[in-house]
């Protein structure tokens, strides 16, 4: 699966906090954002909020 570009708008203070978190984990800002989003998606799937991806069991 290929990667796509997504643009988000956020408050400056949230971006700064995200950058601090990324720095603490030695990740880029983009890598940190992707990691947080993946965790949220996984949790939503586990809770049945969104359906599993094709090929996954429920």
C-alpha angles and dihedrals in degrees: 000000000000127000123250133198118246123186120209132184118215140161115277091239091055091050090051091050091048090051091051090051091048091049091050090054094040092242133128119255089251093049091050092050091050091049092051092047092049090051091050092048092049091050092048090052092048090051092048093243091125126020122258118261116265112282094029123109119234 
